[in-house]
Amino acid sequence: MFSVTPGMRRLGASVLGMEAIVLGLVTPVAIVVNGVAPGVAVPVGLGLAVACVVVAGLLKRPSAYIAGSVVQVLAVATGFLVPMMFFLGVIFAALWVTAIFVARRVEGVT
């Protein structure tokens, strides 16, 4: 059984909070710099930013970590709109995985 620790919630919420800011800022970059249609950029960028905030609020539940992992995959996929997001998405995904495993290890959960 997957147990959620307080450290996992704190670290996971920190990662998702910072990621929400970055994903929100992807929207204007996609529109202005990369010429992506606003009808595509706004729902993708702001939708993922909102998803990060919602998932951060649900991190007491084990299923939220699955949703957070899906958000990480989608964040990497935003690289198709803004190529730099391939790099940033992988960094945030690594931080997400690290937040889960480091917190569990530090708190002594097996």
N, C-alpha and C positions, 0 to 999 in steps of 0.2 A: 504494500500500500504506500502510496506517495503521500508523505506528510509535509505540510507547509510550515516553515519556521518563520519567526519574526524577522530574522535577517534576510531571508529570501524575499519577504514582502518589501522590506525597506530597499534592498538593492534592486530588485525587479522594478519597483515603482520609480526609483531614480533613473534607471535606464530608459524606461518607457516615457518618463516625463521629458527627459532631454531629447529623446527620439521624436516626441510629439512636436517639439519646437522645430527641429530640423525638417520634419516632414511638412509642417505648415509652411516653412520657407521654401520648400521645393516648388510650391505652386507658382509664385511669381517668377522664379527662375525658369521654370519650364515654359511659361507663357512668353516672357520677354526675351530671354536669351536663346531658347531652343525653338521658339515658334510653335509650341504645342497649343492646340485649340483650347480656349478657356473651358469649354464644355467637357473636356477630358481632364485637364490639369486640376481644376477645382475639386471635382468629386474624388479624384485619386489622392491628391495631396492633403486636402482638408479632411477627407473621409478617413484616411489612415491616421492623421493626427488625432482625430476624435476617437478612433478605435484604440489608440495608445492610452488615452486618458481613461476611457471606459474600462479597459483591461486592467490598468493600474489600480482602479478602484475595486476590482473584483479579485485581487490577488490572495484573498483568504481562502479561495476555493482552488483545489487542485486543477480543475478544468480550465482555469484562467491561464495556467502556464502553457497549456496546449494552444489556447487562443493567442497568447503572447508569441509563441513560436510561429504561428501562422502569420502574425503581423510582421515578424522578422523576415520571413520569406517574401512577403509582399513588399516590404521596404527595399529589399534587394532588387525586386522586379521593377521598382520605380526607376531603376537605371536605364530602362528603355525610354523613359521620358527625359531624364537628366543623367547622362552617363556617369557623372561623379558619384551618383547614388549607388552604383555597383560597389564602389569602394566603401562609402560610408555605411551602406546597408550591411556589408560583411563585418565592419567594425562593430556596429550595434548588435548584430547577431552574436558575435564573439563575446561582447559584454554581457549579453543576455544569458548565454550558456555559463559564463564565468560567474555571474551573480547567483545562479542557481547552485552550481557545484561548490563554489567557495563558501557560500553561506551554510550549506549543509555540512561541509567539512569542518568549518570553524565551530559550528554549534554541536558537533558530535553526533549528527544523525547519520545512520547507516542506510 
